[in-house]
Amino acid sequence: MRSFSNSSQTQRESIAALTLGALGVVYGDIGTSPLYTMKEIFSPHTGVPLDVEHIIGVVSVIFWGLMTVVTLKYVTLILRADNRGEGGIMALTALASKAAGSTYLRRMSLLLIGVLGAALFYGDSVITPAISVLSAVEGLEVVSPHFKPYVLPISIGILIALFAMQRYGTSVVGKLFGPIIVLWFSSLAIFGILQIQQQPAILAALNPIRAVQFLWQQGAHLFIVMGAVVLAFTGAEALYADMGHFGKRPIRLAWTGLVLPALALNYMGQGALLMRDANAIANPFFQLFPDLLLLPAVILATIATVIASQAVISGAYSMTKQAIQLGLLPRMLVHFTSAKEIGQIYIPTVNWILLIGVLLTVIGFGSSSAMAGAYGIAVTVTMFITTLLTFFVVRHGWNYPLTVALGATGLFMTLDTLLVISCSFKIIEGGWFPLVLGALIFTIMATWRRGRELLIQHIQQDDPELLPFITALSEDNMHRAARTAIYAVANPATVPQALMHNLKHNQVLHERNLILTVVFHDVPWIAENERIQVEPLVPCFWKVKVNYGFKDEPNLPRALEQCEQHGLQINLFETSYFLSREIVVPTKGTGMAHWRELLFALMSRNSRSVADFFHLPNNSVIELGTRVQI
């Protein structure tokens, strides 16, 4: 009994710790939406009158939107669509593509849709830190109008410091995220309640009929209004994206236990304040606080927005690592910033590109209100793509009837379509910005994937078949070097270019020759007992296949230690790794457009070394270059 009790207590403590962590990482983005949402909904360009009926209607739409978009769609449905415990647009794309069957066109279409969602995520990764930090620092204007000239410089300074500290990892700061966000959500709830007590009529917003009436009364103006209301739902994707870090239960507990009540109370509190004082619309969030607490509230809000930004930035690193291993981006330098947490990584290239994008956004737009037009379109399109991919998972992965699949996703698809159309009206006001960013990233991903396909096709055309070639070699009496040669190849059916170069120039063959292929699968993790496969070919030759998931850390020397379990003994200290480095030569004609071939060649030249990517020892690597026309 005692051991069972201790086990239960340990499990409860683990759930509590994960729930606290989920509060800090998962809900930072959606938790800072109250900073600017109400102000934007009642801004002059939306045309929503600032009277009691419309205030109650707006708050009702926000509340029931949170219940529908977040509680029903993400917490109830989407969190069920896990890829071996992992979530996020890349994991869902892999799951949907696999569930869709063997039809190449359908699988490729779903892959392209998922890549578009991933590309738009990068646009969100630029806008979220910019609008969040800027909206928090703008609270200084409420403290004193004299602070207005300093808002932009302070915001830029905070953002530069945030990105500069990424190289040190988030393990230390991460421990503070949960408690600070608990304080943040507690403040949202408490100061919301204080306003509700003074104007309890706002509780009418809990009636869903008020939301329906408000939306019906808007007519064609509905799309303009919903384009602002959607700001309350930004950050919902993080619930699914970070599922692998915390698990479903802690994310659900955090939402129902604290986040949803706090957000609902704060939005109702802002509504109650506006019902009493219409002048508070200049910044209704910070007007909730008494004068003595204004400055502490600004500081707390700034810290909360930094945490929200950190979550999005970390998400961009994880997304990039997954995209690299799925063959959608060139290899980049990845630093693992924690010896305990494999998910804590830092990618310098992504970090500095994001910083440049964020700074240009802050300087270009100048205020959170100007930026609100750009915020939302990328989020809503990603939400739509998530629902679409979920349909294929429900229909083909879970094998539910078509009527059930449509019933489970139809309402959300309709709502997502409404939100996308609503945000499309803001394209001229700034919505073009994340779309352009997304289009650039999509072009890069699609070009890299297509370029790799063309490269492999050309290699297959030029290289002879492997088995007849090595069969003839095994009967040859040429000198054998008393070492192991490992030839890393993309296509194990043809002779490695490095092997042919070695025979031609050095006229030597090794005693043990491994034709090595690394395969990244569309699952997040591969079990250690499934990591490696060994197949004897002819005397002195073996085919070795190493399997990784898109979240695994590829380390070939560590994986090759398992060869002994398959009857192949290798002394890694007497091993040479022969790598073929293809130098891409763009040519006009078939293949891709010439400008895409030039882009692919540029990315190929600047991609990270294969040796570094797979953690090969520098003193054992021999790279042989090959010029390949595509």
Salt bridges, closest charged atoms under 4 A:
ASP51 OD1 - HIS54 ND1 2.77
GLU53 OE1 - ARG210 NH2 2.88
ASP82 OD1 - LYS248 NZ 3.25
GLU86 OE1 - LYS551 NZ 3.02
GLU138 OE1 - LYS39 NZ 3.74
ASP416 OD2 - LYS73 NZ 2.75
GLU453 OE2 - ARG449 NE 3.85
GLU453 OE1 - ARG450 NH1 3.26
GLU511 OE1 - ARG512 NH1 3.84
GLU528 OE2 - ARG531 NH2 2.96
ASP552 OD2 - ARG531 NH1 3.42
GLU553 OE2 - HIS615 NE2 3.34
